[in-house]
């Protein structure tokens, strides 16, 4: 797993799961790597993909996912 690359970070477990699912549905291998401290809930949760998929994953995230609430 050390070669997997982070393409998204958040403190929200829900958002990272959505990003992971969108990437998987697009045919990419994606995982969630939780770096949050479980007692104090600080730190990030990361979505990672294999190195060959980084550019495609970032493009999908930028074009298909928007968590802004207007």
CHARMM-style PDB file with segment names, atoms N, HN, CA, C and O in Angstrom:
ATOM      1  N   UNK     1       0.820  -1.193   0.000  1.00  0.00      PROA
ATOM      2  CA  UNK     1       0.000   0.000   0.000  1.00  0.00      PROA
ATOM      3  C   UNK     1       0.863   1.256   0.000  1.00  0.00      PROA
ATOM      4  O   UNK     1       0.344   2.340  -0.267  1.00  0.00      PROA
ATOM      5  N   UNK     2       2.123   1.157   0.281  1.00  0.00      PROA
ATOM      6  HN  UNK     2       2.545   0.276   0.498  1.00  0.00      PROA
ATOM      7  CA  UNK     2       2.964   2.348   0.355  1.00  0.00      PROA
ATOM      8  C   UNK     2       3.083   3.070  -0.985  1.00  0.00      PROA
ATOM      9  O   UNK     2       3.401   4.258  -1.017  1.00  0.00      PROA
ATOM     10  N   UNK     3       2.833   2.374  -2.082  1.00  0.00      PROA
ATOM     11  HN  UNK     3       2.574   1.409  -2.056  1.00  0.00      PROA
ATOM     12  CA  UNK     3       2.931   3.029  -3.388  1.00  0.00      PROA
ATOM     13  C   UNK     3       1.634   3.726  -3.790  1.00  0.00      PROA
ATOM     14  O   UNK     3       1.622   4.470  -4.771  1.00  0.00      PROA
ATOM     15  N   UNK     4       0.554   3.505  -3.063  1.00  0.00      PROA
ATOM     16  HN  UNK     4       0.565   2.901  -2.267  1.00  0.00      PROA
ATOM     17  CA  UNK     4      -0.710   4.171  -3.373  1.00  0.00      PROA
ATOM     18  C   UNK     4      -0.556   5.655  -3.102  1.00  0.00      PROA
ATOM     19  O   UNK     4       0.169   6.056  -2.192  1.00  0.00      PROA
ATOM     20  N   UNK     5      -1.242   6.473  -3.894  1.00  0.00      PROA
ATOM     21  HN  UNK     5      -1.831   6.148  -4.634  1.00  0.00      PROA
ATOM     22  CA  UNK     5      -1.118   7.925  -3.800  1.00  0.00      PROA
ATOM     23  C   UNK     5      -2.421   8.557  -3.312  1.00  0.00      PROA
ATOM     24  O   UNK     5      -3.510   8.150  -3.716  1.00  0.00      PROA
ATOM     25  N   UNK     6      -2.295   9.543  -2.451  1.00  0.00      PROA
ATOM     26  HN  UNK     6      -1.410   9.873  -2.122  1.00  0.00      PROA
ATOM     27  CA  UNK     6      -3.457  10.253  -1.929  1.00  0.00      PROA
ATOM     28  C   UNK     6      -3.991  11.214  -2.984  1.00  0.00      PROA
ATOM     29  O   UNK     6      -3.247  12.017  -3.547  1.00  0.00      PROA
ATOM     30  N   UNK     7      -5.302  11.116  -3.243  1.00  0.00      PROA
ATOM     31  HN  UNK     7      -5.906  10.464  -2.786  1.00  0.00      PROA
ATOM     32  CA  UNK     7      -5.938  12.019  -4.208  1.00  0.00      PROA
ATOM     33  C   UNK     7      -7.016  12.886  -3.558  1.00  0.00      PROA
ATOM     34  O   UNK     7      -7.528  13.816  -4.182  1.00  0.00      PROA
ATOM     35  N   UNK     8      -7.359  12.580  -2.303  1.00  0.00      PROA
ATOM     36  HN  UNK     8      -6.943  11.825  -1.796  1.00  0.00      PROA
ATOM     37  CA  UNK     8      -8.382  13.363  -1.612  1.00  0.00      PROA
ATOM     38  C   UNK     8      -8.167  13.223  -0.112  1.00  0.00      PROA
ATOM     39  O   UNK     8      -7.862  12.135   0.377  1.00  0.00      PROA
ATOM     40  N   UNK     9      -8.327  14.335   0.625  1.00  0.00      PROA
ATOM     41  HN  UNK     9      -8.574  15.219   0.227  1.00  0.00      PROA
ATOM     42  CA  UNK     9      -8.231  14.334   2.088  1.00  0.00      PROA
ATOM     43  C   UNK     9      -9.430  15.067   2.662  1.00  0.00      PROA
ATOM     44  O   UNK     9      -9.906  16.052   2.098  1.00  0.00      PROA
ATOM     45  N   UNK    10      -9.908  14.571   3.791  1.00  0.00      PROA
ATOM     46  HN  UNK    10      -9.522  13.771   4.250  1.00  0.00      PROA
ATOM     47  CA  UNK    10     -11.021  15.224   4.471  1.00  0.00      PROA
ATOM     48  C   UNK    10     -11.033  14.767   5.922  1.00  0.00      PROA
ATOM     49  O   UNK    10     -10.402  13.770   6.275  1.00  0.00      PROA
ATOM     50  N   UNK    11     -11.750  15.497   6.754  1.00  0.00      PROA
ATOM     51  HN  UNK    11     -12.263  16.307   6.468  1.00  0.00      PROA
ATOM     52  CA  UNK    11     -11.996  15.037   8.117  1.00  0.00      PROA
ATOM     53  C   UNK    11     -13.336  14.324   8.198  1.00  0.00      PROA
ATOM     54  O   UNK    11     -13.701  13.796   9.249  1.00  0.00      PROA
ATOM     55  N   UNK    12     -14.069  14.308   7.093  1.00  0.00      PROA
ATOM     56  HN  UNK    12     -13.773  14.737   6.240  1.00  0.00      PROA
ATOM     57  CA  UNK    12     -15.401  13.703   7.047  1.00  0.00      PROA
ATOM     58  C   UNK    12     -15.346  12.279   6.503  1.00  0.00      PROA
ATOM     59  O   UNK    12     -14.989  12.072   5.343  1.00  0.00      PROA
ATOM     60  N   UNK    13     -15.696  11.297   7.331  1.00  0.00      PROA
ATOM     61  HN  UNK    13     -15.986  11.465   8.274  1.00  0.00      PROA
ATOM     62  CA  UNK    13     -15.728   9.922   6.830  1.00  0.00      PROA
ATOM     63  C   UNK    13     -16.751   9.741   5.710  1.00  0.00      PROA
ATOM     64  O   UNK    13     -16.536   8.940   4.800  1.00  0.00      PROA
ATOM     65  N   UNK    14     -17.849  10.472   5.769  1.00  0.00      PROA
ATOM     66  HN  UNK    14     -18.024  11.122   6.508  1.00  0.00      PROA
ATOM     67  CA  UNK    14     -18.886  10.344   4.741  1.00  0.00      PROA
ATOM     68  C   UNK    14     -18.383  10.826   3.381  1.00  0.00      PROA
ATOM     69  O   UNK    14     -18.609  10.173   2.362  1.00  0.00      PROA
ATOM     70  N   UNK    15     -17.705  11.964   3.371  1.00  0.00      PROA
ATOM     71  HN  UNK    15     -17.521  12.494   4.198  1.00  0.00      PROA
ATOM     72  CA  UNK    15     -17.195  12.493   2.107  1.00  0.00      PROA
ATOM     73  C   UNK    15     -16.139  11.578   1.500  1.00  0.00      PROA
ATOM     74  O   UNK    15     -16.133  11.355   0.289  1.00  0.00      PROA
ATOM     75  N   UNK    16     -15.254  11.051   2.324  1.00  0.00      PROA
ATOM     76  HN  UNK    16     -15.258  11.232   3.308  1.00  0.00      PROA
ATOM     77  CA  UNK    16     -14.216  10.175   1.780  1.00  0.00      PROA
ATOM     78  C   UNK    16     -14.815   8.890   1.227  1.00  0.00      PROA
ATOM     79  O   UNK    16     -14.334   8.374   0.218  1.00  0.00      PROA
ATOM     80  N   UNK    17     -15.845   8.368   1.859  1.00  0.00      PROA
ATOM     81  HN  UNK    17     -16.236   8.787   2.678  1.00  0.00      PROA
ATOM     82  CA  UNK    17     -16.501   7.161   1.336  1.00  0.00      PROA
ATOM     83  C   UNK    17     -17.195   7.452   0.006  1.00  0.00      PROA
ATOM     84  O   UNK    17     -17.171   6.620  -0.900  1.00  0.00      PROA
ATOM     85  N   UNK    18     -17.807   8.621  -0.113  1.00  0.00      PROA
ATOM     86  HN  UNK    18     -17.826   9.297   0.624  1.00  0.00      PROA
ATOM     87  CA  UNK    18     -18.451   8.995  -1.378  1.00  0.00      PROA
ATOM     88  C   UNK    18     -17.409   9.099  -2.483  1.00  0.00      PROA
ATOM     89  O   UNK    18     -17.613   8.579  -3.580  1.00  0.00      PROA
ATOM     90  N   UNK    19     -16.291   9.770  -2.202  1.00  0.00      PROA
ATOM     91  HN  UNK    19     -16.125  10.193  -1.312  1.00  0.00      PROA
ATOM     92  CA  UNK    19     -15.225   9.903  -3.198  1.00  0.00      PROA
ATOM     93  C   UNK    19     -14.719   8.522  -3.604  1.00  0.00      PROA
ATOM     94  O   UNK    19     -14.567   8.241  -4.793  1.00  0.00      PROA
ATOM     95  N   UNK    20     -14.461   7.671  -2.633  1.00  0.00      PROA
ATOM     96  HN  UNK    20     -14.585   7.900  -1.668  1.00  0.00      PROA
ATOM     97  CA  UNK    20     -13.989   6.313  -2.928  1.00  0.00      PROA
ATOM     98  C   UNK    20     -14.983   5.574  -3.812  1.00  0.00      PROA
ATOM     99  O   UNK    20     -14.585   4.946  -4.794  1.00  0.00      PROA
ATOM    100  N   UNK    21     -16.262   5.637  -3.483  1.00  0.00      PROA
ATOM    101  HN  UNK    21     -16.586   6.147  -2.686  1.00  0.00      PROA
ATOM    102  CA  UNK    21     -17.287   4.934  -4.264  1.00  0.00      PROA
ATOM    103  C   UNK    21     -17.383   5.467  -5.691  1.00  0.00      PROA
ATOM    104  O   UNK    21     -17.535   4.689  -6.632  1.00  0.00      PROA
ATOM    105  N   UNK    22     -17.296   6.785  -5.860  1.00  0.00      PROA
ATOM    106  HN  UNK    22     -17.173   7.418  -5.096  1.00  0.00      PROA
ATOM    107  CA  UNK    22     -17.331   7.370  -7.207  1.00  0.00      PROA
ATOM    108  C   UNK    22     -16.145   6.867  -8.027  1.00  0.00      PROA
ATOM    109  O   UNK    22     -16.304   6.513  -9.195  1.00  0.00      PROA
ATOM    110  N   UNK    23     -14.971   6.835  -7.427  1.00  0.00      PROA
ATOM    111  HN  UNK    23     -14.842   7.123  -6.478  1.00  0.00      PROA
ATOM    112  CA  UNK    23     -13.781   6.360  -8.141  1.00  0.00      PROA
ATOM    113  C   UNK    23     -13.891   4.876  -8.491  1.00  0.00      PROA
ATOM    114  O   UNK    23     -13.522   4.469  -9.593  1.00  0.00      PROA
ATOM    115  N   UNK    24     -14.389   4.080  -7.569  1.00  0.00      PROA
ATOM    116  HN  UNK    24     -14.688   4.411  -6.674  1.00  0.00      PROA
ATOM    117  CA  UNK    24     -14.573   2.647  -7.843  1.00  0.00      PROA
ATOM    118  C   UNK    24     -15.587   2.449  -8.960  1.00  0.00      PROA
ATOM    119  O   UNK    24     -15.381   1.618  -9.844  1.00  0.00      PROA
ATOM    120  N   UNK    25     -16.683   3.209  -8.928  1.00  0.00      PROA
ATOM    121  HN  UNK    25     -16.850   3.885  -8.210  1.00  0.00      PROA
ATOM    122  CA  UNK    25     -17.693   3.106  -9.989  1.00  0.00      PROA
ATOM    123  C   UNK    25     -17.144   3.533 -11.346  1.00  0.00      PROA
ATOM    124  O   UNK    25     -17.673   3.135 -12.384  1.00  0.00      PROA
ATOM    125  N   UNK    26     -16.084   4.342 -11.344  1.00  0.00      PROA
ATOM    126  HN  UNK    26     -15.654   4.666 -10.501  1.00  0.00      PROA
ATOM    127  CA  UNK    26     -15.435   4.760 -12.590  1.00  0.00      PROA
ATOM    128  C   UNK    26     -14.380   3.745 -13.043  1.00  0.00      PROA
ATOM    129  O   UNK    26     -13.708   3.946 -14.055  1.00  0.00      PROA
ATOM    130  N   UNK    27     -14.244   2.662 -12.291  1.00  0.00      PROA
ATOM    131  HN  UNK    27     -14.790   2.499 -11.469  1.00  0.00      PROA
ATOM    132  CA  UNK    27     -13.324   1.601 -12.680  1.00  0.00      PROA
ATOM    133  C   UNK    27     -11.936   1.683 -12.078  1.00  0.00      PROA
ATOM    134  O   UNK    27     -11.035   0.955 -12.494  1.00  0.00      PROA
ATOM    135  N   UNK    28     -11.752   2.564 -11.099  1.00  0.00      PROA
ATOM    136  HN  UNK    28     -12.484   3.155 -10.761  1.00  0.00      PROA
ATOM    137  CA  UNK    28     -10.443   2.698 -10.456  1.00  0.00      PROA
ATOM    138  C   UNK    28     -10.407   1.901  -9.153  1.00  0.00      PROA
ATOM    139  O   UNK    28     -11.436   1.703  -8.507  1.00  0.00      PROA
ATOM    140  N   UNK    29      -9.229   1.453  -8.782  1.00  0.00      PROA
ATOM    141  HN  UNK    29      -8.393   1.613  -9.307  1.00  0.00      PROA
ATOM    142  CA  UNK    29      -9.038   0.857  -7.465  1.00  0.00      PROA
ATOM    143  C   UNK    29      -8.803   1.999  -6.490  1.00  0.00      PROA
ATOM    144  O   UNK    29      -7.869   2.782  -6.661  1.00  0.00      PROA
ATOM    145  N   UNK    30      -9.640   2.097  -5.475  1.00  0.00      PROA
ATOM    146  HN  UNK    30     -10.399   1.461  -5.336  1.00  0.00      PROA
ATOM    147  CA  UNK    30      -9.521   3.171  -4.495  1.00  0.00      PROA
ATOM    148  C   UNK    30      -9.748   2.609  -3.102  1.00  0.00      PROA
ATOM    149  O   UNK    30     -10.544   1.691  -2.909  1.00  0.00      PROA
ATOM    150  N   UNK    31      -9.038   3.173  -2.135  1.00  0.00      PROA
ATOM    151  HN  UNK    31      -8.391   3.920  -2.292  1.00  0.00      PROA
ATOM    152  CA  UNK    31      -9.186   2.766  -0.743  1.00  0.00      PROA
ATOM    153  C   UNK    31      -9.277   4.006   0.135  1.00  0.00      PROA
ATOM    154  O   UNK    31      -8.845   5.092  -0.254  1.00  0.00      PROA
ATOM    155  N   UNK    32      -9.843   3.829   1.321  1.00  0.00      PROA
ATOM    156  HN  UNK    32     -10.194   2.947   1.636  1.00  0.00      PROA
ATOM    157  CA  UNK    32      -9.871   4.879   2.328  1.00  0.00      PROA
ATOM    158  C   UNK    32      -8.842   4.509   3.388  1.00  0.00      PROA
ATOM    159  O   UNK    32      -8.827   3.388   3.894  1.00  0.00      PROA
ATOM    160  N   UNK    33      -7.990   5.464   3.711  1.00  0.00      PROA
ATOM    161  HN  UNK    33      -8.003   6.375   3.300  1.00  0.00      PROA
ATOM    162  CA  UNK    33      -6.943   5.273   4.708  1.00  0.00      PROA
ATOM    163  C   UNK    33      -7.200   6.284   5.815  1.00  0.00      PROA
ATOM    164  O   UNK    33      -7.020   7.486   5.618  1.00  0.00      PROA
ATOM    165  N   UNK    34      -7.620   5.798   6.981  1.00  0.00      PROA
ATOM    166  HN  UNK    34      -7.765   4.821   7.141  1.00  0.00      PROA
ATOM    167  CA  UNK    34      -8.017   6.678   8.071  1.00  0.00      PROA
ATOM    168  C   UNK    34      -6.822   6.996   8.963  1.00  0.00      PROA
ATOM    169  O   UNK    34      -6.277   6.118   9.631  1.00  0.00      PROA
ATOM    170  N   UNK    35      -6.427   8.268   8.961  1.00  0.00      PROA
ATOM    171  HN  UNK    35      -6.870   8.981   8.418  1.00  0.00      PROA
ATOM    172  CA  UNK    35      -5.325   8.729   9.803  1.00  0.00      PROA
ATOM    173  C   UNK    35      -5.843   9.536  10.996  1.00  0.00      PROA
ATOM    174  O   UNK    35      -5.063  10.180  11.697  1.00  0.00      PROA
ATOM    175  N   UNK    36      -7.152   9.501  11.225  1.00  0.00      PROA
ATOM    176  HN  UNK    36      -7.786   8.978  10.655  1.00  0.00      PROA
ATOM    177  CA  UNK    36      -7.713  10.257  12.337  1.00  0.00      PROA
ATOM    178  C   UNK    36      -7.412   9.561  13.654  1.00  0.00      PROA
ATOM    179  O   UNK    36      -7.424   8.333  13.748  1.00  0.00      PROA
ATOM    180  N   UNK    37      -7.142  10.371  14.666  1.00  0.00      PROA
ATOM    181  HN  UNK    37      -7.132  11.368  14.590  1.00  0.00      PROA
ATOM    182  CA  UNK    37      -7.022   9.862  16.019  1.00  0.00      PROA
ATOM    183  C   UNK    37      -8.430   9.532  16.492  1.00  0.00      PROA
ATOM    184  O   UNK    37      -9.305  10.397  16.486  1.00  0.00      PROA
ATOM    185  N   UNK    38      -8.651   8.306  16.894  1.00  0.00      PROA
ATOM    186  HN  UNK    38      -7.940   7.603  16.898  1.00  0.00      PROA
ATOM    187  CA  UNK    38     -10.010   7.878  17.240  1.00  0.00      PROA
ATOM    188  C   UNK    38     -10.517   8.496  18.541  1.00  0.00      PROA
ATOM    189  O   UNK    38     -11.726   8.660  18.708  1.00  0.00      PROA
ATOM    190  N   UNK    39      -9.634   8.835  19.452  1.00  0.00      PROA
ATOM    191  HN  UNK    39      -8.653   8.701  19.317  1.00  0.00      PROA
ATOM    192  CA  UNK    39     -10.068   9.417  20.717  1.00  0.00      PROA
ATOM    193  C   UNK    39     -10.432  10.891  20.577  1.00  0.00      PROA
ATOM    194  O   UNK    39     -11.397  11.354  21.184  1.00  0.00      PROA
ATOM    195  N   UNK    40      -9.659  11.631  19.777  1.00  0.00      PROA
ATOM    196  HN  UNK    40      -8.875  11.256  19.283  1.00  0.00      PROA
ATOM    197  CA  UNK    40      -9.853  13.081  19.702  1.00  0.00      PROA
ATOM    198  C   UNK    40     -10.379  13.580  18.365  1.00  0.00      PROA
ATOM    199  O   UNK    40     -10.680  14.766  18.231  1.00  0.00      PROA
ATOM    200  N   UNK    41     -10.496  12.709  17.378  1.00  0.00      PROA
ATOM    201  HN  UNK    41     -10.252  11.746  17.486  1.00  0.00      PROA
ATOM    202  CA  UNK    41     -11.061  13.032  16.060  1.00  0.00      PROA
ATOM    203  C   UNK    41     -10.330  14.172  15.354  1.00  0.00      PROA
ATOM    204  O   UNK    41     -10.971  15.043  14.766  1.00  0.00      PROA
ATOM    205  N   UNK    42      -9.011  14.178  15.405  1.00  0.00      PROA
ATOM    206  HN  UNK    42      -8.490  13.470  15.883  1.00  0.00      PROA
ATOM    207  CA  UNK    42      -8.253  15.116  14.587  1.00  0.00      PROA
ATOM    208  C   UNK    42      -7.391  14.325  13.610  1.00  0.00      PROA
ATOM    209  O   UNK    42      -7.104  13.146  13.820  1.00  0.00      PROA
ATOM    210  N   UNK    43      -6.993  14.986  12.560  1.00  0.00      PROA
ATOM    211  HN  UNK    43      -7.226  15.943  12.389  1.00  0.00      PROA
ATOM    212  CA  UNK    43      -6.253  14.318  11.498  1.00  0.00      PROA
ATOM    213  C   UNK    43      -7.158  14.119  10.295  1.00  0.00      PROA
ATOM    214  O   UNK    43      -8.346  14.439  10.339  1.00  0.00      PROA
ATOM    215  N   UNK    44      -6.595  13.596   9.233  1.00  0.00      PROA
ATOM    216  HN  UNK    44      -5.630  13.336   9.197  1.00  0.00      PROA
ATOM    217  CA  UNK    44      -7.333  13.436   7.983  1.00  0.00      PROA
ATOM    218  C   UNK    44      -7.645  11.984   7.675  1.00  0.00      PROA
ATOM    219  O   UNK    44      -6.985  11.059   8.149  1.00  0.00      PROA
ATOM    220  N   UNK    45      -8.666  11.827   6.872  1.00  0.00      PROA
ATOM    221  HN  UNK    45      -9.202  12.579   6.487  1.00  0.00      PROA
ATOM    222  CA  UNK    45      -8.978  10.550   6.249  1.00  0.00      PROA
ATOM    223  C   UNK    45      -8.633  10.747   4.778  1.00  0.00      PROA
ATOM    224  O   UNK    45      -9.020  11.750   4.178  1.00  0.00      PROA
ATOM    225  N   UNK    46      -7.909   9.801   4.196  1.00  0.00      PROA
ATOM    226  HN  UNK    46      -7.594   8.986   4.683  1.00  0.00      PROA
ATOM    227  CA  UNK    46      -7.417   9.962   2.835  1.00  0.00      PROA
ATOM    228  C   UNK    46      -8.020   8.920   1.905  1.00  0.00      PROA
ATOM    229  O   UNK    46      -8.254   7.777   2.297  1.00  0.00      PROA
ATOM    230  N   UNK    47      -8.269   9.333   0.666  1.00  0.00      PROA
ATOM    231  HN  UNK    47      -8.079  10.261   0.348  1.00  0.00      PROA
ATOM    232  CA  UNK    47      -8.631   8.398  -0.394  1.00  0.00      PROA
ATOM    233  C   UNK    47      -7.381   8.224  -1.239  1.00  0.00      PROA
ATOM    234  O   UNK    47      -6.777   9.200  -1.684  1.00  0.00      PROA
ATOM    235  N   UNK    48      -6.999   6.969  -1.456  1.00  0.00      PROA
ATOM    236  HN  UNK    48      -7.490   6.176  -1.094  1.00  0.00      PROA
ATOM    237  CA  UNK    48      -5.778   6.663  -2.199  1.00  0.00      PROA
ATOM    238  C   UNK    48      -6.094   5.801  -3.411  1.00  0.00      PROA
ATOM    239  O   UNK    48      -7.020   4.990  -3.396  1.00  0.00      PROA
ATOM    240  N   UNK    49      -5.300   5.995  -4.461  1.00  0.00      PROA
ATOM    241  HN  UNK    49      -4.547   6.654  -4.472  1.00  0.00      PROA
ATOM    242  CA  UNK    49      -5.409   5.179  -5.673  1.00  0.00      PROA
ATOM    243  C   UNK    49      -4.004   4.731  -6.071  1.00  0.00      PROA
ATOM    244  O   UNK    49      -3.008   5.254  -5.573  1.00  0.00      PROA
ATOM    245  N   UNK    50      -3.942   3.752  -6.978  1.00  0.00      PROA
ATOM    246  HN  UNK    50      -4.752   3.327  -7.383  1.00  0.00      PROA
ATOM    247  CA  UNK    50      -2.627   3.323  -7.442  1.00  0.00      PROA
ATOM    248  C   UNK    50      -2.005   4.435  -8.289  1.00  0.00      PROA
ATOM    249  O   UNK    50      -2.725   5.247  -8.869  1.00  0.00      PROA
ATOM    250  N   UNK    51      -0.681   4.475  -8.363  1.00  0.00      PROA
ATOM    251  HN  UNK    51      -0.096   3.815  -7.892  1.00  0.00      PROA
ATOM    252  CA  UNK    51       0.002   5.588  -9.041  1.00  0.00      PROA
ATOM    253  C   UNK    51      -0.421   5.813 -10.492  1.00  0.00      PROA
ATOM    254  O   UNK    51      -0.411   6.951 -10.960  1.00  0.00      PROA
ATOM    255  N   UNK    52      -0.785   4.771 -11.201  1.00  0.00      PROA
ATOM    256  HN  UNK    52      -0.792   3.846 -10.821  1.00  0.00      PROA
ATOM    257  CA  UNK    52      -1.190   4.919 -12.602  1.00  0.00      PROA
ATOM    258  C   UNK    52      -2.549   5.598 -12.761  1.00  0.00      PROA
ATOM    259  O   UNK    52      -2.908   6.009 -13.864  1.00  0.00      PROA
ATOM    260  N   UNK    53      -3.302   5.719 -11.676  1.00  0.00      PROA
ATOM    261  HN  UNK    53      -3.010   5.386 -10.780  1.00  0.00      PROA
ATOM    262  CA  UNK    53      -4.659   6.264 -11.749  1.00  0.00      PROA
ATOM    263  C   UNK    53      -4.799   7.663 -11.166  1.00  0.00      PROA
ATOM    264  O   UNK    53      -5.903   8.206 -11.135  1.00  0.00      PROA
ATOM    265  N   UNK    54      -3.715   8.251 -10.710  1.00  0.00      PROA
ATOM    266  HN  UNK    54      -2.818   7.810 -10.736  1.00  0.00      PROA
ATOM    267  CA  UNK    54      -3.786   9.531  -9.998  1.00  0.00      PROA
ATOM    268  C   UNK    54      -4.408  10.634 -10.845  1.00  0.00      PROA
ATOM    269  O   UNK    54      -5.335  11.304 -10.389  1.00  0.00      PROA
ATOM    270  N   UNK    55      -3.929  10.835 -12.047  1.00  0.00      PROA
ATOM    271  HN  UNK    55      -3.176  10.291 -12.417  1.00  0.00      PROA
ATOM    272  CA  UNK    55      -4.432  11.930 -12.890  1.00  0.00      PROA
ATOM    273  C   UNK    55      -5.909  11.737 -13.198  1.00  0.00      PROA
ATOM    274  O   UNK    55      -6.691  12.683 -13.111  1.00  0.00      PROA
ATOM    275  N   UNK    56      -6.289  10.531 -13.555  1.00  0.00      PROA
ATOM    276  HN  UNK    56      -5.654   9.762 -13.626  1.00  0.00      PROA
ATOM    277  CA  UNK    56      -7.699  10.254 -13.855  1.00  0.00      PROA
ATOM    278  C   UNK    56      -8.569  10.462 -12.613  1.00  0.00      PROA
ATOM    279  O   UNK    56      -9.659  11.025 -12.710  1.00  0.00      PROA
ATOM    280  N   UNK    57      -8.096  10.013 -11.454  1.00  0.00      PROA
ATOM    281  HN  UNK    57      -7.211   9.556 -11.376  1.00  0.00      PROA
ATOM    282  CA  UNK    57      -8.859  10.161 -10.213  1.00  0.00      PROA
ATOM    283  C   UNK    57      -9.069  11.626  -9.867  1.00  0.00      PROA
ATOM    284  O   UNK    57     -10.177  12.022  -9.506  1.00  0.00      PROA
ATOM    285  N   UNK    58      -8.028  12.432  -9.972  1.00  0.00      PROA
ATOM    286  HN  UNK    58      -7.128  12.110 -10.265  1.00  0.00      PROA
ATOM    287  CA  UNK    58      -8.152  13.858  -9.665  1.00  0.00      PROA
ATOM    288  C   UNK    58      -9.133  14.527 -10.620  1.00  0.00      PROA
ATOM    289  O   UNK    58      -9.932  15.365 -10.202  1.00  0.00      PROA
ATOM    290  N   UNK    59      -9.080  14.168 -11.880  1.00  0.00      PROA
ATOM    291  HN  UNK    59      -8.431  13.488 -12.220  1.00  0.00      PROA
ATOM    292  CA  UNK    59     -10.012  14.734 -12.860  1.00  0.00      PROA
ATOM    293  C   UNK    59     -11.454  14.368 -12.510  1.00  0.00      PROA
ATOM    294  O   UNK    59     -12.340  15.221 -12.570  1.00  0.00      PROA
ATOM    295  N   UNK    60     -11.693  13.114 -12.145  1.00  0.00      PROA
ATOM    296  HN  UNK    60     -10.973  12.421 -12.096  1.00  0.00      PROA
ATOM    297  CA  UNK    60     -13.038  12.668 -11.764  1.00  0.00      PROA
ATOM    298  C   UNK    60     -13.511  13.439 -10.537  1.00  0.00      PROA
ATOM    299  O   UNK    60     -14.647  13.913 -10.501  1.00  0.00      PROA
ATOM    300  N   UNK    61     -12.652  13.566  -9.539  1.00  0.00      PROA
ATOM    301  HN  UNK    61     -11.730  13.181  -9.568  1.00  0.00      PROA
ATOM    302  CA  UNK    61     -13.020  14.278  -8.311  1.00  0.00      PROA
ATOM    303  C   UNK    61     -13.369  15.733  -8.624  1.00  0.00      PROA
ATOM    304  O   UNK    61     -14.372  16.248  -8.130  1.00  0.00      PROA
ATOM    305  N   UNK    62     -12.560  16.390  -9.431  1.00  0.00      PROA
ATOM    306  HN  UNK    62     -11.745  15.971  -9.832  1.00  0.00      PROA
ATOM    307  CA  UNK    62     -12.797  17.800  -9.763  1.00  0.00      PROA
ATOM    308  C   UNK    62     -14.062  18.006 -10.584  1.00  0.00      PROA
ATOM    309  O   UNK    62     -14.760  19.004 -10.406  1.00  0.00      PROA
ATOM    310  N   UNK    63     -14.363  17.072 -11.482  1.00  0.00      PROA
ATOM    311  HN  UNK    63     -13.796  16.261 -11.627  1.00  0.00      PROA
ATOM    312  CA  UNK    63     -15.489  17.253 -12.403  1.00  0.00      PROA
ATOM    313  C   UNK    63     -16.815  16.698 -11.884  1.00  0.00      PROA
ATOM    314  O   UNK    63     -17.876  17.194 -12.265  1.00  0.00      PROA
ATOM    315  N   UNK    64     -16.777  15.689 -11.030  1.00  0.00      PROA
ATOM    316  HN  UNK    64     -15.916  15.287 -10.720  1.00  0.00      PROA
ATOM    317  CA  UNK    64     -18.009  14.993 -10.669  1.00  0.00      PROA
ATOM    318  C   UNK    64     -18.440  15.150  -9.219  1.00  0.00      PROA
ATOM    319  O   UNK    64     -19.566  14.792  -8.872  1.00  0.00      PROA
ATOM    320  N   UNK    65     -17.572  15.676  -8.367  1.00  0.00      PROA
ATOM    321  HN  UNK    65     -16.657  15.966  -8.648  1.00  0.00      PROA
ATOM    322  CA  UNK    65     -17.894  15.730  -6.938  1.00  0.00      PROA
ATOM    323  C   UNK    65     -17.817  17.168  -6.456  1.00  0.00      PROA
ATOM    324  O   UNK    65     -16.834  17.867  -6.702  1.00  0.00      PROA
ATOM    325  N   UNK    66     -18.872  17.604  -5.763  1.00  0.00      PROA
ATOM    326  HN  UNK    66     -19.670  17.037  -5.564  1.00  0.00      PROA
ATOM    327  CA  UNK    66     -18.914  18.945  -5.198  1.00  0.00      PROA
ATOM    328  C   UNK    66     -19.618  18.871  -3.853  1.00  0.00      PROA
ATOM    329  O   UNK    66     -20.816  18.597  -3.789  1.00  0.00      PROA
ATOM    330  N   UNK    67     -18.885  19.112  -2.789  1.00  0.00      PROA
ATOM    331  HN  UNK    67     -17.911  19.335  -2.840  1.00  0.00      PROA
ATOM    332  CA  UNK    67     -19.465  19.070  -1.451  1.00  0.00      PROA
ATOM    333  C   UNK    67     -19.821  20.456  -0.932  1.00  0.00      PROA
ATOM    334  O   UNK    67     -20.213  20.593   0.227  1.00  0.00      PROA
ATOM    335  N   UNK    68     -19.694  21.486  -1.767  1.00  0.00      PROA
ATOM    336  HN  UNK    68     -19.376  21.374  -2.708  1.00  0.00      PROA
ATOM    337  CA  UNK    68     -20.061  22.838  -1.345  1.00  0.00      PROA
ATOM    338  C   UNK    68     -21.568  22.921  -1.168  1.00  0.00      PROA
ATOM    339  O   UNK    68     -22.339  22.476  -2.018  1.00  0.00      PROA
ATOM    340  N   UNK    69     -21.966  23.499  -0.049  1.00  0.00      PROA
ATOM    341  HN  UNK    69     -21.339  23.861   0.641  1.00  0.00      PROA
ATOM    342  CA  UNK    69     -23.396  23.697   0.217  1.00  0.00      PROA
ATOM    343  C   UNK    69     -23.707  25.170   0.023  1.00  0.00      PROA
ATOM    344  O   UNK    69     -23.214  26.019   0.765  1.00  0.00      PROA
ATOM    345  N   UNK    70     -24.512  25.466  -0.961  1.00  0.00      PROA
ATOM    346  HN  UNK    70     -24.912  24.776  -1.564  1.00  0.00      PROA
ATOM    347  CA  UNK    70     -24.818  26.868  -1.263  1.00  0.00      PROA
ATOM    348  C   UNK    70     -26.176  27.247  -0.757  1.00  0.00      PROA
ATOM    349  OT1 UNK    70     -26.600  28.391  -0.924  1.00  0.00      PROA
TER     350      UNK     70
END
